Amino acid sequence: MITEVKDLAHFDKCASIWNNKKNINFWKFQSCLADNFFDPESIEFNLRNMLIDSLSKDQPTLKIWSYEEEGVSLGGGVYIVRENFMMGENILEEILWQIPGKFAESYKEKKILIKILKRAEDFAKSSNLDAIIVSRNIHLHKFSKDKDDKINNFYTKNNYSPYFIQYRKNLKINS
């Protein structure tokens, strides 16, 4: 069952499952750059502070959902409502979406993640947001079927590294 995380005690309980020492290698593998790694402690600290800030607002901007069975989080998603000032729209952007410490392998784990994403989409639609955006590791989501396909352009030739891929789903039909 999906529950919304609306208080610090619930967040701390979920974070202790999502971000524990046995998951450190997963966090490193998820990092988009080979020489810079996600810092799970920094992620947890900053998300906790973002939640505190969000809870103080009339309309919370940080949305956290946990898929739970028997009080244990089997998966989670963290999203932020923000303005895309370049396009004059409000969006829901994914920060974290995971099965703790691993990739979804079983049918059940994949279904859990899809349910969390659908919950986020439902929230975005009911909140009249314009779009939802998710980001993925560039090394796990290729632009073509060719596994050896490399991005080769001005930026990569000048020592920039591809960082991540963003996917966007429009939730409103332009009139």
Stockholm file with secondary structure:
# STOCKHOLM 1.0

chainA/1-175         MITEVKDLAHFDKCASIWNNKKNINFWKFQSCLADNFFDPESIEFNLRNMLIDSLSKDQPTLKIWSYEEEGVSLGGGVYIVRENFMMGENILEEILWQIPGKFAESYKEKKILIKILKRAEDFAKSSNLDAIIVSRNIHLHKFSKDKDDKINNFYTKNNYSPYFIQYRKNLKINS
#=GR chainA/1-175 SS CEEECCSHHHHHHHHHHHSCGGGHHHHHHHCSSSSCCCCHHHHHHHHHHHHHHHHTSSSCSEEEEEEEETTEEEEEEEEEEEEETTTTEEEEEEEEEEBTTBCCCSHHHHHHHHHHHHHHHHHHHHTTCSEEEEEEETTTSCSSSCTTCCCCSHHHHTTCCCCEEEEEEECSCCC
#=GC SS_cons         CEEECCSHHHHHHHHHHHSCGGGHHHHHHHCSSSSCCCCHHHHHHHHHHHHHHHHTSSSCSEEEEEEEETTEEEEEEEEEEEEETTTTEEEEEEEEEEBTTBCCCSHHHHHHHHHHHHHHHHHHHHTTCSEEEEEEETTTSCSSSCTTCCCCSHHHHTTCCCCEEEEEEECSCCC
//
